[in-house]
Amino acid sequence: MLGTHLAGLLGATPPGVDEALDVVAGFDGALVHGFGRLGDDGTAALSALAGALAGSPLGGPAAEAAEKVATGSVAGAHLAALAGGRTALLGAVHDALLAHLDTALGRTRAGWAAGEDTPAAPENLLAGGRSWLGELAIAGWRGVDHDLVSASDQVIEALLAEPALRRQAVLLDGLAAELRACSPVATMEEIPARRWADLWARGLLLAQPGGAAPARETVDGRLLLLGVDVHEHGTAVQVQAHWVLEPEGDGPARLVRTSAAAAKVDTIVGPAVWRVLADRPVLLRALAEQRAVQVEGLVLAGGDLLWEEDKARLGFVADPFASARLHLPGAVAAAVPPLERHPARIGEPVLLEGYSVDGTTLLLDGHALDIDMDRLPACGPLTPDLVAASSACIGLVRWDAGRWTLQPLAVQAIVKKKQVDAHNGDWALGPTDPKAEKAMARSGDTVLVLQERAGRLLRK
C-alpha cells in the first residue's frame, strides 16, 4: 500500500456517508429513551429513518412502522422493519466505504452469491428472543434495570441449548451481560448508544425466521498466512487468521479467513488464551511457525474458510511479508454477507513499507494514518514500542469513528541494529519472549489448574 494508495484512501469521504450516519445516530438516540416515550425528537428520528429509505423496498414498511410506533402501537413487525431499515442504511454506508477502499487499493472483489435458505429454527425460541428485545426497545436503554435484564435468562438458556441458534444465543448473552454490568443504566453518564443499538438490531434480525446463507463451495489449495487478529472478551476468545488462498488450477489468488473460537473464564488472559484452542494443533503450529498449509475439501462461505484439522497439512515456512508483497496486489477479496455489512466490520489486509511512526500516527509520503494501538492483543509479542520502531507492517485497514485506522497484525522493526519480525500469532504454541515466559511461569498454568478443578468436580 504505497503513498499514492494512502492518498486515495484518505481523500474525501464518499458522498452520503455522513448524512446516513446522522440518521442512524438519531435513531439510536430514540432507542436510548425508548419507543414507549419517544417525544418530538424521537418521532422525528424515526421519520428521518423512514425518509432515508423512501424509494427502497423497505420504504413502505419503515414509514408504517415509524407512524405506528409514534402513536404508541409497537408491534413485533414494526420493530423488525425499523431494525431492518437501520441495518440497511449502515449496509449502504459500509458498501460506499468498502468501494472507496477497494478503489484506493486497486483491489478486485467477488460478487455476492446467496446459497440455500437457512434451516428452520424453532419458532418459540425465536419468538422469545424477539419478545425480550421488544421490551428493551420500549423501555429504552435508560429504562433498563436488573429485572429487565434478568428476563432474558430463560430465553438465552433455551437458545444456547439449540445448536442452530448458537449465534443468536451468544449475541443476546453478550448484550445481557453488558446491560447487567451497567444496571441500572439510568445512572450512567454516557451510554454506548451505537454499540447497543447495533447488537439490538442484529439480534432482532437474527430472531426472524428464514434467511439465506452465503453460497458454499469446496476448495483445495495452499494457504499462505498474512496475519492474525485476536478478539478477546472475558468469557470467549476468537482467533481470526487472514490468508492468501492459492487454489488448485488456474484461478486467481483469493483473500480468505479462518476462525477458531472457544469459551474461557476471565482469569485466562495473555499468552494463556492460546491454551483453550489446543484442540487445533495444526492451525496453532501454522500460526506460530508461519507455515504454509495445504488444504483439501474445505468449505468456503462468504470469505470464511471453515477450518477442519484433518483436512489441513502443514507445509514449508512462508514469510508473511513475502506473501503479502507477492500476492496482495492481485488477490481477489470476498463479497460481504448481508448481515455483515456494517462500517465497523471493515478490516481489509494491507502491506505498508517505508513509513515512519510519530506517536500513534503512521507517516508515509506526506500522508498520515492513525494506528489503533488499543487493538494489539496481550497474547502476542506486538507492543506499541515495537510498532513505533517498525518500517514495514501487515495490518487491517478499518473504519472507526469517522476515520480510517490501521490495526497492526505483524511488523518488521530494527531493534539493537537487528531486524525483528513480530506477529500476533508468534505465541500460539507458547510465549517465545523470556520475560513473558517468566511471567507466565510465576502466575502458573491457569488453564491446567481450572481443568484439574473441573475434573475433580466431575468425579464427585
N, C-alpha and C positions, 0 to 999 in steps of 0.2 A: 504494500500500500504506500505508494510514493506521495510526495508532497502535492503533486497535481491532483491525485485522487482525494487527498485530505481536503484540498481547497474546494473540490466539488461537493464533498460531504458537508463541510461546514458553511456552505453558502446559505442562501435564503431558505427558510422553512417552506415546504410545499404549500401552495395556496389552500386555504380552507381548514388547515390543521388547527390553528389557534382558535378559530371560531367554533369548530366542533368540540374542542376540549372545554371551551367556556360553557357550552350547552350541557356537557356531561357534568361539569362542576356544579352547575345549577341544580341538576337532578340529584346529585349526591348531597347537596345542601338540604334539599327537601327530605331526603331519607334520614338525615341527622335528626330532624324534628319529628318525623313520622308522617305517614299519609293519613293518620287519624286526626291530625291537626295541621293541615297544610298552611293555611294563611295565604295572603295575597302573593308573597314571594314564591311559595311552594307551588301554587296553582300556575303562576307564570312560568316556572321552571318546567313543569310537565307539558304545558302548552308549547314551550320552545322546543322541547324534545320531539313532540309530535310534528311541529312545523319543519324541523330539520329533516324529518323522514318523509315529508309530503312528496308524492310522486314515486315513492318506492313501494314495493308490496306491503311493507309494514306501516305505511302512512295511515291507512284507514283504521286498522286495529289500534294503533298508538293514539290516534286522535280520539277514538271512542273511549279508550282506557283513561286518557287524561281527563276527559269530561266526566266520566263516571266517578273516578277517584276524587275529583274536586268536589263532587256533590255528596261524598260520604259513602258511595257504593263501591266497596273494594272487594272484587271477586278474584278468584284464582286466575281466570283467563286474562283479566285486566293487568294483574301483576306480571304475568308471563309476557304479555305484549310490551310492557314497559321495560322489563329486563331484556327482552329481545331487541328492542329499539336501542337501548343504551349499548348493548353489546355490538350491534350492527354499526353504530356510529363510531365506536372505538375501533372496530374492524376496518372501517374506511380510513381512519387515521393511520392505523398500522400499515395498510396497503400503500398509502401515499408515502409514508416514511421508508418502507422497505423498497419501494420502487426507486426512491431517491438514492438510497444506499446502493442498490444494485447498479444504478447508472454511474454513480461515483466510482465503484469498484470495477465496472465493466463486467459484472457477473451475470451469467445466464441462469434463469430459474425455470424449473419444470412447471408445467401446468397442473392444476388440481384435478384429480380424478377421484370420484366417490366410489366406495366399494359397496358391499352388501349392507342392508339395514342391520342395525344392532339387534341382538336377540331381545325379545320382550322380557321386561323385568316385572316382578310382582307389583301390581298397581297399588296395593295397600301400603307398601313400603315407600313408593314414590310419593303417594299422597301424604304420608306422614311428614316427609321432608318438606313438601310444599306448604303444608299447614304451619309448621314452625317458622319457616321463612316468611310466610304471610303475616304471622304475629309480629315478627321483627319489623316488617315494613310498616305496619300500622302503628306500633309503639314508637318507632324511630330509635336511633342509637341512644338518644338522651333518655329514652324510657326503658332501657334495658337494666334489669336488676337480676339478682340471683335466682329468683323464682322463674323468670322468663328463660334464663339460660338453662336451668335445671329441667325445664320442659322438653329439652332436646335429648335428654339422656336415653330415654326409652327408644326414641326414634333412631338415634345413632347406633345403639346396641343392636337393633334389628337390622339396620343396614350393613353393619360390619359382619353380620352372620351370613350375608348373601354375597358370595364371591363376585358375582357380576356387577354388584353395586359398590364395590370397594372404593372406587374413585370418588363417588358421591359421598360415601361414608367418611372418608379421610378428610375431604374438604369441609364437611359440616362439623366434624370433630375438631378440626383446627380452628374454625371460626368460633365455635362454642368455647374452646379453651381460651382464646384471646378475649372474648367478651367476659368470661368468668373472671379472668385475671384483672379486668378493668372495672368490674361491677362494684357499686352502681356507677354506670357510665356518666350519669348526670353530674358527678363530682369532678370529672376530668376537665382539665383546662383546654386541651387540644385533642380532637378526635381524628383518627386516621380515616377520614371520610372516603377517600378514593379507594383505599385498600379494602375496607369492609364492604363498600358498595360493589367492588369487583367480585369479592367472594360471594356476596348475596346474589348477584345477578348470575354468576356462573353456576352456583348451587341450584338456583331456580330452574335454569335451562337444563341442567343435568337431570333434574327431577321430572322433566316432561317425558312422556312415553315416546318411543320411536327414535329416529335419528339414523344417520348414515356414518359408517366408519370409513377411514381412508382406504383407498384401494390397496390391496396387498399383492406383493409379488415375492417370489423366491429367488434369491440371488446367490451366486458363487463368485468368489474373487478374493482379492487381497486387501486387507485394511492397513492403512498407514496412519499412525497416530499423529494428531496435531496438538491436542491439549486436553486437559481435564478440568471440568467445572464441578465444584463440590457444593451441594446445597445441604446445609445442616440446621436442624432445629433440635429442641430439647428431646423430642421423642422419636425422631426419624433422621436418617441421612440418605441422600441420593447422590451418587457419583454419575455424572454425565460426561462421557468421553466423546470428543469430536474427532472424526476420522476422514480420510480420503479413501473412498472405495474404488479400487481398480477392478471393474467387473470382468469376468471371463468373456472373451470375444473381443469385438471391436468397439464396444460402446465407450462413451466419454467417461472420465473420472467423475465421481459424484461425492458430494458432501453428505455425510450421514452422522448419526449419533447413536450411541448405545448407552443405556442407563441401567444402573443397579441400585436398588434401594433396600433398606432394612430398618426395622424398628429398633429403638435403643432407649436408654434412660438418660436423664440429663447429666449424670455423673460420668458418662462416657464422652470424653472430649479430646481434642488434639489428635495426635497420631493414633490413639486407641480406637478411633472410629472405624479405621480400616478393618479392625478385627471382626466387626459384626458382618463384614462382607466376605468372610473367609471361605464361604461355600462356592466362591467364584475364583478359584486359584489361577485359571488360565488368564482371565481378564486382569486380575491384580498383577500377575507377573508381566503381562504385556505393558501395563501402565508403568510399573516400576522400572522396567528394563528398556522401555521404548522399543518394543519388539513389533515387527510386522505380524499380522495374523491372517492365516489362510482360513477362509470360511466356506462352508458348503451347505446349501439348503437353508440359510437363514431367511426369515421373513422380514421384508422391508415394508413399512407402512408410514406414509407421510414424513419421510426423512428419518424415522426411528427404526433402527435395526434391532430386532428382538433377539437378545443375546441368549445363546444356548451353549453351555460349556462343551458338550460332546460334539458340537459341530464347528468348533474353532481349534485351530492348530497353530502353535507358536512358530514364527519364522525367524528371520535374521533381524539384527539390530538395525533400526531405521531412524536416523536422526530426524526428529520432527521439523527442525528448521530447514533441512534439505528437502523434506517432503513438501513443506509449505512453499518454498521457493519454486519448486518444480511443478507442483500441481494446482496450487490455489488460483493462479490466474485463469486457468481454463476449466476448473471443476464446475459442474452443474449443481446448483443448490436445489433443495427440495421445496415443493409447494407447502404452504402452511395450512393445516386443517382449520376449518371454520371457527371452532371454539377456541383455537389458539391464537386467533388474530387479535392481538392486543399490543399496544406500543411497548408495554413492559416485557413482553415476551421476546422482543427482538434481541438476538445475540448471535451475530454473524462472525465467523472466524476470519481473522486478517493477520497479515505479517507486516510489521513495521521495522525499518532498519535505518541506521544513520541519524538518529534523533538525539536530543539531549532532554534531561528532565530537570525542571525547576519546581521544587516542592511536589505538588501533585499534578503538575501540568507537563504534558509532553510537547516539545517544540520541534517542528520539522519544517524546513524550508519556509520559515516565517509564519507558520500556522500553528495554532495551539489546540490541543485536545486534552480534556480533563481525564485523569486516571482515577478510577474508582478503587482506592486502596482498601476501603472497607470490605470489599469482596474477596480479599486474599484469605484463604482458609487457614485455620490453625493446624490442620493436619498435613501440611506440606512445608517445603523449605522457603517459599517465596515470602519476603518481608518488604516493607516499604523502602528500607535502605537498599536492598538488592535491586529493586525496581528502579530506584533513583540512580543507581550506578550503571544501569543497563544501557545498551545501544541497539539491541535487537529484541523484539517481543512478538510472540504469538499471543493474540488476545481475542476477546469478543467485543465487537462494537455494539453498544447498547444505546437506547434512548431513555433518558432518565430525567424527569422533572424539567422537560422542555429543552434538553440539550443532549448532544452526543457525548458518550463517555467510552473509555476503554477499560475493560476488565482483563488484567494480565493472566494468562494461563502458563506461560513459560517465558523466561528471559535469558539473554546472554549478557554477561557483565564482566568487566575486568576487576578482579579483587586481588590485591597484593601482586600486581603485574601478571596475573594468570587469568585466562578466560574461564569463567564459571558458567555452566549451564544449569538452570534450576527449573524444575517442572512441578506443577501441583501434584502429580501422581508419583513423584520420586519415592515417597514413603509408603507406598501401597503394601510393601512387604515388611514394613518396619522402618523407623527413622534411621537415616544414614549420617545425620549430624551428631557428633559426640555429645554436645550439650543437650540435645533433645533426647538422646538415648539415656543419659544420666537422669534427666528429669522424669522420664517415664519409669525408669527403674526405681527411683525414690518413691513415686506415687503408687507403685505396684501395678499389677495387671488387673485393671478394673473389670474387664470382660471375663477373665478367668475366675475372679472372685465371685462375680454375680452368677456365672454358670454353676460354680460349685454350690452356692447357696440355693439356687433353684433346684439343683439335683437333690439336695438334702430335703427340701420341702416336698418334692415329688415322691421321695422314698418314704416319707411319713404318711 
